[in-house]
């Protein structure tokens, strides 16, 4: 099952990188001290459209399931 996920991730990254002409890069937006910053997690679901990046659920590092949801406005840089 894991190889299938890797294929989907690779296809997703290719689509995202070719959809925009700008170079994609990570930018630190917060130091994590804000109350609206998601905690570290694994196995979360993430989606996006032209305006929002959505993060849902996942598990803590100890394996406890999370059922929270965060949105981030890509255009304004505000969560």
C-alpha positions in Angstrom: 0.0 0.0 0.0 2.8 2.4 0.8 4.3 2.4 -2.8 0.8 3.5 -4.1 0.8 6.5 -1.7 4.3 7.4 -2.9 3.2 7.4 -6.5 0.2 9.6 -5.7 2.4 12.0 -3.8 4.9 12.2 -6.6 2.1 12.9 -9.1 0.6 15.5 -6.8 4.0 17.3 -6.5 4.6 17.2 -10.2 1.1 18.7 -10.8 1.5 21.4 -8.2 5.0 22.4 -9.4 3.9 22.6 -13.0 0.6 24.4 -12.2 2.5 27.5 -11.1 5.4 29.2 -12.7 6.8 30.4 -9.4 9.4 28.3 -7.6 7.8 26.7 -4.5 9.6 27.1 -1.2 8.9 26.8 2.5 8.6 30.1 4.5 8.5 30.2 8.3 5.3 32.1 9.2 5.3 31.6 13.0 7.5 30.3 15.7 4.7 28.0 16.9 3.9 29.9 20.1 0.5 31.1 18.7 -2.6 29.3 20.0 -3.9 28.8 16.4 -0.7 26.9 15.3 -1.3 23.2 14.7 0.7 20.8 16.9 3.2 18.4 15.3 1.4 15.4 13.7 1.7 12.6 11.3 -0.8 10.9 8.9 -2.8 14.0 8.5 -4.9 14.9 5.4 -4.2 18.1 3.5 -5.9 19.8 0.6 -5.9 23.2 -1.1 -7.6 25.3 -3.7 -6.8 28.8 -5.1 -7.2 30.4 -1.7 -7.0 28.0 1.2 -4.7 25.3 2.5 -6.7 22.9 4.8 -5.2 20.5 7.4 -7.3 17.9 9.0 -6.7 15.3 11.7 -3.7 12.9 11.8 -2.0 11.5 14.8 0.3 12.8 17.5 3.8 11.5 17.7 2.6 9.0 20.3 -0.2 7.8 18.0 -3.2 9.5 19.6 -5.8 10.4 16.9 -6.6 14.0 16.2 -9.8 15.3 14.8 -9.0 19.0 14.4 -9.1 21.2 11.3 -7.0 24.2 10.4 -7.2 26.5 7.4 -4.6 28.9 6.1 -5.3 31.6 3.6 -2.6 31.3 1.0 -3.2 34.8 -0.5 -3.2 36.8 2.8 -0.9 34.5 4.9 -3.4 34.5 7.7 -4.7 31.3 9.4 
